Amino acid sequence: MTKLKLPQDVYVVDMKAFDSKLVVACNDKAIRCWNIHSFTSLKGIRIEPTSGEITSIAFSGDGGKLLAGTSPG
């Protein structure tokens, strides 16, 4: 079984899958995305909010957009 790697001391806050993408919101204020079939990281999909922590993520109904909820901070 292949494992998806996260940096040390980083844990998953929320996780969603759509089509061939697995998206993970982490406690380090980053959202990471992998291809489910190849377990490769998809580049260019890492975002970091300027304040607060990411508390949840969701795909739009058609999977074309990713929404992220953050806490005040």
C-alpha positions as CSV (number, residue, x, y, z in Angstrom):
1,M,0.0,0.0,0.0
2,T,1.3,3.4,-0.9
3,K,1.2,6.1,1.8
4,L,0.7,9.8,1.1
5,K,3.4,11.7,3.0
6,L,2.8,14.9,5.1
7,P,5.6,16.9,6.7
8,Q,6.5,16.1,10.3
9,D,4.0,17.4,12.9
10,V,1.3,18.1,10.3
11,Y,-2.0,16.4,10.7
12,V,-5.2,16.2,8.7
13,V,-8.1,18.5,9.6
14,D,-10.5,17.6,6.8
15,M,-10.4,15.4,3.7
16,K,-12.5,15.2,0.6
17,A,-12.3,13.2,-2.7
18,F,-13.8,14.0,-6.1
19,D,-13.1,12.3,-9.4
20,S,-9.4,11.4,-9.2
21,K,-8.4,14.0,-6.6
22,L,-7.9,13.6,-2.9
23,V,-7.7,17.0,-1.1
24,V,-6.5,17.3,2.4
25,A,-6.7,20.4,4.7
26,C,-3.9,20.4,7.2
27,N,-3.2,22.1,10.5
28,D,-0.3,24.0,8.9
29,K,-2.7,26.2,7.0
30,A,-2.1,24.4,3.8
31,I,-4.4,22.4,1.4
32,R,-2.7,19.6,-0.4
33,C,-4.0,17.6,-3.4
34,W,-3.0,14.2,-4.8
35,N,-4.1,12.0,-7.7
36,I,-5.9,9.1,-6.1
37,H,-4.8,6.6,-8.8
38,S,-1.1,7.4,-8.9
39,F,-0.6,8.9,-5.4
40,T,1.3,11.8,-7.0
41,S,1.1,15.3,-5.7
42,L,-0.7,17.7,-8.0
43,K,1.3,20.9,-8.3
44,G,-0.1,24.4,-8.1
45,I,-3.0,23.6,-5.8
46,R,-1.4,24.5,-2.5
47,I,-3.0,27.6,-0.9
48,E,-2.4,29.3,2.4
49,P,-4.9,31.7,4.0
50,T,-3.4,34.9,5.5
51,S,-5.1,34.4,8.9
52,G,-6.9,31.8,10.9
53,E,-6.7,28.0,10.3
54,I,-8.4,25.9,7.7
55,T,-11.3,24.1,9.4
56,S,-13.1,22.5,6.5
57,I,-13.0,21.9,2.7
58,A,-15.7,21.1,0.1
59,F,-15.9,20.7,-3.6
60,S,-18.6,22.5,-5.6
61,G,-21.3,20.3,-7.1
62,D,-19.5,19.9,-10.4
63,G,-16.1,19.5,-8.8
64,G,-14.7,22.5,-10.6
65,K,-14.1,24.6,-7.5
66,L,-12.7,23.9,-4.1
67,L,-14.0,25.8,-1.1
68,A,-12.2,26.2,2.2
69,G,-13.6,27.4,5.5
70,T,-11.3,29.1,8.0
71,S,-11.5,30.1,11.6
72,P,-10.9,33.7,12.7
73,G,-7.4,34.3,13.7
